[in-house]
């Protein structure tokens, strides 16, 4: 037997040595290739920031309006997304407008790849537009000025699509979410459905033990540091600091996982890594006035839902003025904008669902279980599921009766009921919810609200002190050249520059990487040293996560203790015994309008014809299910297409649905009793209308229980004999 045989100690040892040598060769090559990827990243960064209008859109675009040419110039622009050759756009469908977040990074994340918000909207046949921005703000630019510019952009989109069946659907990611919510409250007539993804709207909300970012403002003493940073930037705030805040939320990913993932898969991960880093490293600047508004009015002040944000002319921002459906997309895995911050503005504005309806609002929310903050906008899986369903079913969302709904998604398969009526891989339904469903997610106690109110007051005091005693001195000392030097030396920028080809030492890395690629010898997948490498990586991640958790627990304990002090609360004017509430009473003018509208609708319960009677009956029977399914709307759409005489525009249909819905809410018995008076005498017409109602109801589920009972009641109102109420909708039969 050979001495190298595995059965002998010597053979075993030689096998281990061989595996070790194989691993060391592989690890050495991967290390060189990783350094070369860092070099490519640095070169990519330098090329990206050198562009006049850097972006990461994966689509060609046509400039429509340049915000720098407006009477009040801004660094924003409206572009039309040019669809790929294999995508067919229907100009009669409502356009989609994606507004990119200006939260430290450059524009383009909404169209980052084919499976993106823009990609799925175009796939659904919608014309698409994009509102992006340049790296440098215009002099005097403010958040209010940007809002006015975006209104001009949306007006332009509406002008370009006069035959579209509905106003534009506007999508706002993260920072852009609250921005378009402000604009939609000021100019509600411009908007179709509004989709806000990962957008904070209730900035104090959260639960203990999670989401410590909301404590940052208080622990830093308020917004005086924001003002100092802007002054050190000669009137500009470096967006790299905002990106740094994101990085700090997940140190294991920032310091280890992101790089290790490339190192361990260096032969396949380079392109994906570089693609993302091109956006992540495209830092932009904000004017001092912009960032101060964001921090004071929103993040520390929490003034948006409270209605305390005012424009220069004194106009108050009231989110209750929004008349378009609002779709809120958030995730439990998002530690930047948790579900509470995305949804608790509803609790601040309304006492119950009836009050939501009284303002004519339709709010639809969906909560993902795991995806992180960036994944809400960039994940291909999320784009192909949630965003694709929103795009395909935007008309369903638009015609929903006012109220609160949760969008749920069921995988479409061969056993899906009437699956041919669904679009895409999922079936979307909107299920009625109450405010208790949002409260069940957890939130602040009265003590927590007092703590945040105290932090707000402390911030105001510290900012006033800084502005009076230090700001004049800092401004006089800082020159534009000094500010530019400090921006260039920011750690996030420096990491790109240090590994770029601008560093002469990286030339050797490039040469070594070329040789490593030519001689590449990956270790076998069963190499035990690779398994050991993975184990070490997991230990590093675990250690960094434990450190993060301990730091977060400490920061929360400090915030709760400092700002929970009754002495501090009393010193800054917060009553330690009071139970602060953000919720506001209904505006007296709106109450007057509501009373007049109620009187008008009540007087018209007996008015109308077959169309009004059919919609009223459909809403009455369908409401027993407590949800609306996309298959029902598709069945209704096909019936409308088949009957030329019954066709109305989407806006007309939406108004009809809302009026009949409110009539049922105001006086159900009277509204039902009036149905026979609205119907024609021709029994064939009645029978056809009733069959259409039955078809729509059976499109999403079999008719049974309370739905069947109500349908039988409607049959009596229509003067018809009992029908077979369990026959499912057959689109092929109806089409024939």
Secondary structure as the mmCIF struct_conf table of DSSP 4:
data_model
#
loop_
_struct_conf.conf_type_id
_struct_conf.id
_struct_conf.beg_label_comp_id
_struct_conf.beg_label_asym_id
_struct_conf.beg_label_seq_id
_struct_conf.end_label_comp_id
_struct_conf.end_label_asym_id
_struct_conf.end_label_seq_id
TURN_TY1_P TURN_TY1_P1 UNK A 3 UNK A 4
TURN_TY1_P TURN_TY1_P2 UNK A 6 UNK A 7
BEND BEND1 UNK A 8 UNK A 8
HELX_RH_AL_P HELX_RH_AL_P1 UNK A 9 UNK A 49
TURN_TY1_P TURN_TY1_P3 UNK A 50 UNK A 50
BEND BEND2 UNK A 51 UNK A 51
TURN_TY1_P TURN_TY1_P4 UNK A 52 UNK A 53
STRN STRN1 UNK A 55 UNK A 55
BEND BEND3 UNK A 58 UNK A 59
STRN STRN2 UNK A 61 UNK A 66
HELX_RH_3T_P HELX_RH_3T_P1 UNK A 67 UNK A 69
BEND BEND4 UNK A 70 UNK A 72
BEND BEND5 UNK A 75 UNK A 75
STRN STRN3 UNK A 76 UNK A 81
HELX_LH_PP_P HELX_LH_PP_P1 UNK A 82 UNK A 84
TURN_TY1_P TURN_TY1_P5 UNK A 85 UNK A 86
TURN_TY1_P TURN_TY1_P6 UNK A 91 UNK A 92
BEND BEND6 UNK A 93 UNK A 93
HELX_LH_PP_P HELX_LH_PP_P2 UNK A 94 UNK A 95
STRN STRN4 UNK A 96 UNK A 99
HELX_LH_PP_P HELX_LH_PP_P3 UNK A 100 UNK A 101
BEND BEND7 UNK A 103 UNK A 105
STRN STRN5 UNK A 107 UNK A 107
HELX_RH_3T_P HELX_RH_3T_P2 UNK A 109 UNK A 111
BEND BEND8 UNK A 112 UNK A 116
HELX_RH_AL_P HELX_RH_AL_P2 UNK A 117 UNK A 123
TURN_TY1_P TURN_TY1_P7 UNK A 124 UNK A 125
STRN STRN6 UNK A 128 UNK A 133
BEND BEND9 UNK A 135 UNK A 136
HELX_LH_PP_P HELX_LH_PP_P4 UNK A 137 UNK A 138
TURN_TY1_P TURN_TY1_P8 UNK A 139 UNK A 140
HELX_RH_AL_P HELX_RH_AL_P3 UNK A 143 UNK A 160
TURN_TY1_P TURN_TY1_P9 UNK A 162 UNK A 163
BEND BEND10 UNK A 165 UNK A 167
HELX_LH_PP_P HELX_LH_PP_P5 UNK A 168 UNK A 168
STRN STRN7 UNK A 169 UNK A 173
TURN_TY1_P TURN_TY1_P10 UNK A 174 UNK A 174
HELX_RH_AL_P HELX_RH_AL_P4 UNK A 175 UNK A 186
HELX_RH_3T_P HELX_RH_3T_P3 UNK A 188 UNK A 190
BEND BEND11 UNK A 192 UNK A 192
STRN STRN8 UNK A 194 UNK A 197
BEND BEND12 UNK A 198 UNK A 198
BEND BEND13 UNK A 201 UNK A 202
TURN_TY1_P TURN_TY1_P11 UNK A 203 UNK A 204
TURN_TY1_P TURN_TY1_P12 UNK A 208 UNK A 209
BEND BEND14 UNK A 210 UNK A 210
HELX_RH_3T_P HELX_RH_3T_P4 UNK A 212 UNK A 215
HELX_RH_AL_P HELX_RH_AL_P5 UNK A 216 UNK A 219
TURN_TY1_P TURN_TY1_P13 UNK A 220 UNK A 221
BEND BEND15 UNK A 222 UNK A 222
TURN_TY1_P TURN_TY1_P14 UNK A 223 UNK A 223
HELX_RH_AL_P HELX_RH_AL_P6 UNK A 224 UNK A 232
TURN_TY1_P TURN_TY1_P15 UNK A 233 UNK A 234
BEND BEND16 UNK A 235 UNK A 235
STRN STRN9 UNK A 236 UNK A 238
TURN_TY1_P TURN_TY1_P16 UNK A 239 UNK A 239
HELX_RH_AL_P HELX_RH_AL_P7 UNK A 240 UNK A 248
TURN_TY1_P TURN_TY1_P17 UNK A 249 UNK A 250
HELX_RH_AL_P HELX_RH_AL_P8 UNK A 251 UNK A 252
HELX_RH_PI_P HELX_RH_PI_P1 UNK A 253 UNK A 257
HELX_RH_AL_P HELX_RH_AL_P9 UNK A 258 UNK A 264
TURN_TY1_P TURN_TY1_P18 UNK A 265 UNK A 268
BEND BEND17 UNK A 269 UNK A 269
HELX_RH_AL_P HELX_RH_AL_P10 UNK A 270 UNK A 280
TURN_TY1_P TURN_TY1_P19 UNK A 281 UNK A 281
STRN STRN10 UNK A 285 UNK A 287
HELX_RH_AL_P HELX_RH_AL_P11 UNK A 288 UNK A 293
HELX_RH_PI_P HELX_RH_PI_P2 UNK A 294 UNK A 300
TURN_TY1_P TURN_TY1_P20 UNK A 301 UNK A 301
TURN_TY1_P TURN_TY1_P21 UNK A 304 UNK A 307
STRN STRN11 UNK A 310 UNK A 310
TURN_TY1_P TURN_TY1_P22 UNK A 312 UNK A 313
BEND BEND18 UNK A 314 UNK A 314
HELX_LH_PP_P HELX_LH_PP_P6 UNK A 315 UNK A 315
STRN STRN12 UNK A 316 UNK A 316
HELX_LH_PP_P HELX_LH_PP_P7 UNK A 317 UNK A 317
HELX_RH_3T_P HELX_RH_3T_P5 UNK A 319 UNK A 321
BEND BEND19 UNK A 324 UNK A 324
STRN STRN13 UNK A 326 UNK A 331
TURN_TY1_P TURN_TY1_P23 UNK A 332 UNK A 333
BEND BEND20 UNK A 335 UNK A 337
HELX_RH_AL_P HELX_RH_AL_P12 UNK A 339 UNK A 343
TURN_TY1_P TURN_TY1_P24 UNK A 344 UNK A 344
HELX_RH_AL_P HELX_RH_AL_P13 UNK A 345 UNK A 349
BEND BEND21 UNK A 351 UNK A 352
HELX_RH_AL_P HELX_RH_AL_P14 UNK A 353 UNK A 358
TURN_TY1_P TURN_TY1_P25 UNK A 359 UNK A 360
STRN STRN14 UNK A 362 UNK A 368
BEND BEND22 UNK A 369 UNK A 370
TURN_TY1_P TURN_TY1_P26 UNK A 373 UNK A 374
HELX_RH_AL_P HELX_RH_AL_P15 UNK A 375 UNK A 378
HELX_RH_AL_P HELX_RH_AL_P16 UNK A 380 UNK A 382
HELX_RH_PI_P HELX_RH_PI_P3 UNK A 383 UNK A 387
HELX_RH_AL_P HELX_RH_AL_P17 UNK A 388 UNK A 392
TURN_TY1_P TURN_TY1_P27 UNK A 393 UNK A 393
HELX_RH_AL_P HELX_RH_AL_P18 UNK A 394 UNK A 399
BEND BEND23 UNK A 400 UNK A 400
HELX_LH_PP_P HELX_LH_PP_P8 UNK A 401 UNK A 401
BEND BEND24 UNK A 402 UNK A 402
STRN STRN15 UNK A 403 UNK A 411
TURN_TY1_P TURN_TY1_P28 UNK A 414 UNK A 415
BEND BEND25 UNK A 416 UNK A 416
TURN_TY1_P TURN_TY1_P29 UNK A 417 UNK A 418
HELX_RH_3T_P HELX_RH_3T_P6 UNK A 419 UNK A 421
BEND BEND26 UNK A 422 UNK A 422
TURN_TY1_P TURN_TY1_P30 UNK A 424 UNK A 425
STRN STRN16 UNK A 426 UNK A 432
HELX_RH_AL_P HELX_RH_AL_P19 UNK A 435 UNK A 439
TURN_TY1_P TURN_TY1_P31 UNK A 440 UNK A 441
HELX_RH_AL_P HELX_RH_AL_P20 UNK A 446 UNK A 469
TURN_TY1_P TURN_TY1_P32 UNK A 470 UNK A 470
HELX_RH_AL_P HELX_RH_AL_P21 UNK A 471 UNK A 477
HELX_RH_AL_P HELX_RH_AL_P22 UNK A 480 UNK A 488
TURN_TY1_P TURN_TY1_P33 UNK A 489 UNK A 489
HELX_RH_AL_P HELX_RH_AL_P23 UNK A 491 UNK A 498
TURN_TY1_P TURN_TY1_P34 UNK A 499 UNK A 499
BEND BEND27 UNK A 500 UNK A 500
TURN_TY1_P TURN_TY1_P35 UNK A 501 UNK A 502
BEND BEND28 UNK A 503 UNK A 503
TURN_TY1_P TURN_TY1_P36 UNK A 504 UNK A 505
HELX_RH_AL_P HELX_RH_AL_P24 UNK A 506 UNK A 518
TURN_TY1_P TURN_TY1_P37 UNK A 519 UNK A 519
HELX_LH_PP_P HELX_LH_PP_P9 UNK A 522 UNK A 524
TURN_TY1_P TURN_TY1_P38 UNK A 525 UNK A 526
HELX_RH_AL_P HELX_RH_AL_P25 UNK A 528 UNK A 563
TURN_TY1_P TURN_TY1_P39 UNK A 564 UNK A 564
HELX_RH_AL_P HELX_RH_AL_P26 UNK A 566 UNK A 571
TURN_TY1_P TURN_TY1_P40 UNK A 572 UNK A 573
TURN_TY1_P TURN_TY1_P41 UNK A 576 UNK A 577
HELX_LH_PP_P HELX_LH_PP_P10 UNK A 585 UNK A 587
HELX_RH_AL_P HELX_RH_AL_P27 UNK A 588 UNK A 603
TURN_TY1_P TURN_TY1_P42 UNK A 604 UNK A 606
HELX_RH_AL_P HELX_RH_AL_P28 UNK A 610 UNK A 622
HELX_RH_3T_P HELX_RH_3T_P7 UNK A 623 UNK A 625
TURN_TY1_P TURN_TY1_P43 UNK A 626 UNK A 626
STRN STRN17 UNK A 627 UNK A 629
HELX_RH_AL_P HELX_RH_AL_P29 UNK A 630 UNK A 642
HELX_RH_3T_P HELX_RH_3T_P8 UNK A 644 UNK A 646
HELX_RH_AL_P HELX_RH_AL_P30 UNK A 650 UNK A 666
HELX_RH_AL_P HELX_RH_AL_P31 UNK A 668 UNK A 673
TURN_TY1_P TURN_TY1_P44 UNK A 674 UNK A 674
HELX_RH_AL_P HELX_RH_AL_P32 UNK A 675 UNK A 678
BEND BEND29 UNK A 679 UNK A 679
BEND BEND30 UNK A 681 UNK A 681
HELX_RH_AL_P HELX_RH_AL_P33 UNK A 683 UNK A 697
TURN_TY1_P TURN_TY1_P45 UNK A 698 UNK A 700
BEND BEND31 UNK A 701 UNK A 701
HELX_RH_AL_P HELX_RH_AL_P34 UNK A 705 UNK A 717
TURN_TY1_P TURN_TY1_P46 UNK A 718 UNK A 719
TURN_TY1_P TURN_TY1_P47 UNK A 725 UNK A 726
HELX_LH_PP_P HELX_LH_PP_P11 UNK A 727 UNK A 729
HELX_RH_AL_P HELX_RH_AL_P35 UNK A 731 UNK A 735
#
